[in-house]
């Protein structure tokens, strides 16, 4: 068999191994994802429980990288202490050794059973949980099959003096062997896959025991790089746990490297199987590093916090700026503060209306999501304004101040409803339009743009009425609501005309335009509702639109 043929087969078998790891990881995540996160959260109380939780979760996921990502998110959010997070990282490192221990034995009878049982369970499963577990079993079977194929592919290399010489030269120096294995483990995003590959090399006699043990150190080192690289673009707090884990691996490798020859001799006395010696070395290294560093984790956590201090928190747009608790004893000042905060809500709501206008003209899903997230800002401001107004001493309010309370709440309530309409209705329609790759006609875009522009103008007019109590402007605002009713009638008539045309695409596009017009009319109604209190007080508002009988 030529070297090129061997290389091509190895690439395919490595790809199969990586896919098996991926299938196991995704199957477990889907079947037990929320429970695993709960296990992690419960385990991150002290170092002992954290170590065991990390071991258990990683044994199921067979990916210390996936576990490390979850740990980094917990630690970065400040939900748990850094020392328990580092202890869980140590447990995760030990957890990856379990499948390696299983694979060190003869798997030729195991992987067919895993594949057969997994496929049968998957085809007969009636629940998603059983299907996900079956997928996990199939993934384990694929991993063991890949190892079996790699052993068969590498076995002829023993008879190839050229290939043995090349691989021997590459792995002859311990540092080079460590770097090669670390690069493979990093590229594969899996120390399990890298370890199985090293075991296959050792079992085929391609690499000597000392080189194989040096590669074990490299596999452990490389798998610590992935969580570190993933956290580089985030907050410093999310970088601490991956950096601490990488530091533990580097120190462990530095300590273990001089003892590689001695360890090779000792393991040769334990078992004659080279693959089992590699698997044992992997287990011993991770147990030893856990025992060595678990006591020093609090000191390491303090050092990491000093080296990676928290960044100053960015200004949260949902944080109230004017709701001064000290002003609650002076109702007139407190009401002025609440009014200023409601004006901030109006600015946010106008920004959402402008964002929804752009969402129907451009296929930018990021813009749609950004507008939807802005509704959370409106909701939080609204909640804080309610609590603040509720804390004012209402018994001491004058009649004029009481009317101001109702006007402030009316504006805040209607602004919050406007945000909900934009988020729950308009943005869902915009997202579905982008997903369906449906473009609105230019004439429809112009009509929608014109309606959005009028809404922004009316919202600014409502704010002016709120600030000045201008009854004339309030009457104009309510009168403008009738124009949106006329726009809705026109949209309905166009839709009926399109329905008669019989073209499904045109009917769906027309229906979308009608739905957009109706939701914009609802927003206009909420804007007009902000001035009803003033008009009712002046006697300018009828109790009913019904004609007298």
N, C-alpha and C positions, 0 to 999 in steps of 0.2 A: 504494500500500500504506500503510495507516495505521500510526502510530507504535506502537499497541498490538499490531498484528499482527507488526511487526518485533521488538518486545520479546519476544513469546511465542516466536517462532522462534529468537531469540538464546538465550533461556533453555534451550530444548530442545537446541540445538547445543552450548552450553557444557556441559550435562549429558552429552551424548554424548562430548565431548572428555574430561571428567573420568573417565567410565566407561572410555574407551580407555586412559587413563593407569593406572587401577586394574587393568585386565585385563593390561596389559604387566607391571606391578609384580608381581602375584600369579603370573603365568605364569613369570616369571624366578625368583621366589623358590622356587616349587615345583620347578622344573627344576634350578636351580643353587644353592639356598639355602645348603647346607652348604659348597659350594665357594667361594661368595662370601664367607662368613664366614672361611673359611680364607685366602682371598686378602687379606682385610682384616687378619687376624692376622699373616700373613707380611709384609704391606706396612708395618705399623706398627713398623718397625725404625729408619728414619731419615727425614728430611724428604723427600728426593728420591723414595725408593721409596713413601713414604706418599702423596705427591702423585699419582704415577702409578696407584697402587692405587685411590685414591679416584676418579680420573677414569674408570678402566676399569669399576669396579663400578657407578658412577652412569650411565655410558653404557648399560649393560645394563638397569639398573632404571628409568632415566628418572625418578628421584625422588631428589633430593638429601636430601629429608626422611627417606626410608627408610634411606639410607646414614648420615645423621647420627645416627639412632637407634642403629644398630649401633655406630658409633664412640663415642657417648656411653656405651654399655654397657661397651665394652672399657676406655675411659679411666676410667670411674667405678669399675670393679672393680680398678683398679690394674694391669691386665695389660699396659698400654703406657704410654709417656710422654705427657705432655700436648702437648708440642711436635709430635711426629709426628702425633698425633690432629688438631691444628689444621691441619697441612699436608695431611692427607687431606681435611679439610673444604674447603680451597681447591681440591683436585683434584676433589672432588665438584661444586663450583660450576662448574668448567669442563666436567665431564662432561655436565651438563644442556644445554649449548649445542649438542651434536651433532645431536640430533633437530631442534632449531630451525633449524640450518643446512640440513638436508635439506628441511624444510618450506618454506624460503624460496623454493624453486624450484617449477615447475609440477608439482603432484601429481595432476592430473586423470587421468593414465594410471597412476599408481603405486598409489593406494589400491584400485582394483578388483582389481589383481593380488594385492596383499597379502591382501585379503579372500577371494578365490577360492582362492588357494594354501593359506591357513590353514584354511579350512573343509574342503577336500579332504583335507589332511593330518590334520586332527582326526578326520574320519569314518573314515579308513582306518588310523589309528594303532593299533598293537597293544601299544605300551608307553606307560607314563605319561610318560616323558621326551619322546617325540615329541609326545604330546598337549599337554604343557605348552608346548613350543616352538611348536606350531601355535597355541595360544591366544595366545602372545605376538605372533605375526605378525598374528593377527586384531585384537589390541588396537592395534597400529601402524596397521593399515588403518582402524580406527575413528577414531583420532586425526586421520589425514590427511583422512578423509572429513568429519569435523567442521569442520576448517579450510576445506575446499573449500566446504561449505555456508554457513559464516559469511561467506566472501568474497561468495558469491552473494546472501546476505541483506542485507549492508551496502552492496552496490553501488548500489541505488536511493537510498540516503541522500544520495549526491552531488547528486541532484536535489531533495532536500528542504532548503529553506533553513532551516526551523524546527529540524529535527534537527541540522543542521550547526551552527547557532548555539548550541544547547543544549550539544552535545558540545564545541564550540569554547570555550565559556565555562567548562565544567568543567575542561578541560585547558589552558586558556590560561596559567595561572600554573604555573610548574615545580613548586613545592612541592605545590600541590594535585594536579597530575598524578602526582607521586611517591606521595602518600598514597592516591589512588584505586587506583593499580596495586598498591601494597603491600597494601591491604585485600583486593583481589581475589585476589592470590597467596596471602595467608594463608588466606582462606576456602576457596580451592580446594585447599590443601595441595600445590600444584604450581606451580613457577615455569615449567615447560614449558607448562602449560595457559594460564597468564597471558600468557606471551610470544606464544603462537600467537594469542591474542585481540588483543593489541596489534598484531601483524603484520597481522591481518585489518582492523583499524581503519585502519592506515596504508595498506594496499593499496587500500582503498575510498576513500581521500582524506578520511576523516572527521576525522582529526587531522593537524596539521602535523608536519613532521619534528622540530622542537625538542620539541614536546609528546610525540611518540612516544619520543624518546630519554630524556626525563625519566621516562616510564612504564617504560622499560627498567630504570632505576635502582630504581624502586619495586617492580618484579617481583622483582628480586634481594634487595631489602630484606625484602619480605614473606615470602619463602620461608625466611628465616633465623629468623622468629618461631616457626614451628611446633615445631622441635626444642627451642627455648628454653622454650616454654610446657609441652611434654610433660615436661621435666626439672624443672620448678619444684617438684613435689611429692616429688621423690626426694632422694637424698643430695647435699650440696654438690659432691662430686667429679664427679657426673654432669652438673652444671650448667656446669662450667668450659668444656668444649669448645664446646657450643652458644652460651654467652655470648661466648667468644672469636670465634667465627664471626660472630655478630651485630655485635660491635664492629668487625671487619674490614669488614663490609658498610656499616655506618654511616659509618666513616671514608672508605671508598671512594666512597660517594655524595657525601659532603661535599666531597671533593677533585674529583670529576668534574663536579659540578653547574655550577660557573662556566664549564666548557669545553664545555657542551652546544651553544651556538650555533656555536662553532668546529668541533666534531665533526660537526654537521649539514652544514655547508658542505663539509667534507672528504669525508664519505661520499657526498654528492651527486656528487662528481667520480669516485667509484669505480664506482657503478652507478646506473642510472635507476629501478630497481625499489624502491619504498618498503619492501616487505616484506624484501627482501634487506638494505637499509640497517639496518633494525631488528635483523635477525639478526646482522649484522656488529658492530653496536654492542654487542649482548649478549656476543658472543665476546670482543671487544676489552676490554670492561670487566672480565670475569672473568680474562682473561689478565693484564691490567695489575695488578689487585688481588693476584693470586697472586705476580707478580714483585715487587710493592712490599712485601708483608708477610711473605713466606716467610723472609727473613733475620732478621726481628725476632721470630719465634715463640718462641724460648727466653726472651727477656725478657718477652714477653706471658704465657708459661706461668708464670713466677715470680710475676708480678703477680697472676694469677688465683688461684694457690695461696695467696697471702697474703690476698687479698680473700675467698676462699671456703675457709677451713680445714676440715679433716675434723672431723666430729662425733665425740665420744667413742663408741667402739664399745659397743653395748648388750651386756649380759651374755648370753653364749651358754649356754643351758641344757645343752648337750652338753659344755661345758668342765668337766673334773673340778675339784672344789673341795678334795679331801682327799688326792690322790695326790702326796704330797711326796716328791720324788726323794731328798732328804737323809736321809729315814727308812729308806731301803732297807738301810742297814748295820745297822739294829736291827730284826730280823724281827718281833718282837712289836708294835712301833709300826707297822711297815709293814702288818701284817695288820689292825690296828685301823683304819688309814686306808682300806684296801681295803673293809673291812666297812662303814664309813660311806658310802663311795661306792656300794656295792651297795644300801644303804638308800635312796639317792637314786633308783636305778633302780626300786626298788619303788614309790616315790611316783609316778614317771612311768608305770609300768605300771598302777597303780590309776587314774590320770587317764585313760588310754586306755580302760580297761574302762568307766568312767563315761561317757566320750564315746561309746562304741559303743552304750551303752544309750539315750542320747538320739537317736542317729542313726536308730534304728528307730521312734521315736515321732514325729519331726518331719522335715519335708521341707526340710532345710537342707544343701545340698551343700557350703557353706563349712565347716560343722562336720565333715562327713565328710572333707574334704581336710585340715583342721587335725589330726584324729586320725591320719590317715595320715602326715602330716609328723612327728608326734611319735615315730613309730617310728624315724626317723633319729637322734633324740636317744638312744633306748635303744641303738641299734646302736653309736654312737660311744662312749658310756660303757662299753659291754661290751668294745669293742676296747681301750680305754685300760686298763680294769681287768685284762684278760688280760695285756697287756704289762707292767703294773706288778707283778702277782703273779709273772710269769715272771722278772722281774729280781731278785726276792728270793733271797737265798742259801739254797737249800733244804737244803744239806748241814748247816747249823747249826740246823735246825728240830727241836724236840722232837716226840715222838709226838703230844702234844696240839695243838701248833701245826700239824702236818701235817694232822691231822683238821680243824682250822679252815680250812686252805687248801681242802680238798675241799668243806667246807660252803659256803664263800664262792663258790667256782666253781659249785657246784650251783645255788645261788640265782641267780647272775648268768646262767647258761646258760638256766635255765627262764624267767626273766623276759624274756630276749631272745626266746625262742620264743613266749612269750605275746604280745609285741609284734608278732611276725610273723603270728600267727593273727589278731589284731585287724586289722592292716593289710591283709594279703593275702586274707583270707577274709571276715571280718565287714564290713569297710568296702567291699569290692567288692560284696557282696550289698546293703548299704545304698544304695550309689550306683546299682546297677541297679534297686532298688526305687523310688527317687526318679525315675529316668529313665522307668520303666514306669508311673509314677503309680499304684503299687499300695499300698493302705493295708492294714495288718494289723488284724484285728478287735480290739476292746478287750480281750477275754479273752486273746488272744495277747500283747498288749502287757503285760498284768498278769503273765503267766507269765514273759515275757522280763525284765521289771523285777525280778521276784523272784529269778530266776537270777543276774542281774547283782549284785544286792545281796548274795546269798550268796557270790558269787565275791570281792567286795571284802572281806567279813568273813573269808573263808578266807585271802585274801592277807595281811591284817593278822595273822591267827593264825600263818601261816607265818613272818612277820617276827619275831613274838614267840618262836617256837620257835628261830629262828636266833640270837636274842640271848640266850635263857635256857637253851637245851638242855632244855626241858621235855618229857620223854618222854610224859607223859599227854596234853598238848596235841597232840603229834605223832600219837599213836594216834587221837585224836578227828578230826584233819584227814584221815587216810587213811580212816577210817570214813565220813566225810561224802562221800567220792568215790562210794560206793555209791548215795547218793541221786540223783546225776546220771545214773547208769546207769538208775535207775528212771524218771527224767524222759525219758530218750531212748526207753525202751520205750513210755511213754505217747504221746510225739510220733509214734512209728512207727505205733502202733495208730490214732491219730487220722488219720494220713495214709492208711492203708489204708481207713478208713471213708470218707474224702473221695473216694478213687479209685473206690469203689463207687457214689458218688453220680453220677459222670459229668459234673460241671460243671467245664469247663476252668479257669475263674477260681478256683474253690475248691480245685481240685487244685494249681494253681501256688502259691496262698497257703499251703496246707498244706505243700507241699514246701519253701517258704522257711522256715517255722517249724521244720521238721525239720532243715534244714541249720544254722540258727542254734543249735538245741539241741545238735547234734553238735559244733559248734565251741566252744560254751561248755563242753561236757563235756571237750573236749581241753584247754581252759585249766585246768579243775579238775584234770585229771590232772597237768599241769605244776606246779600249786601243790602238790599232794600229793607229787610227786617231790622237792621241796626238802627233805623231812624223812626220806627213805628212809635216808640215811646214818646218822642218829641211831638210827632203829629197828633197822637191821641191826646196828649196834654193840651194842645192848642185847639182841639176840636176839629182838626183837618182830616180825620180818618173815619171812614164809615165803619160801622160794626160788621157789615156784611156786604158782599158784592151782589147779593141777590136783589133783583128789582122788587119794589113793594107790590104786594098783591092788592 
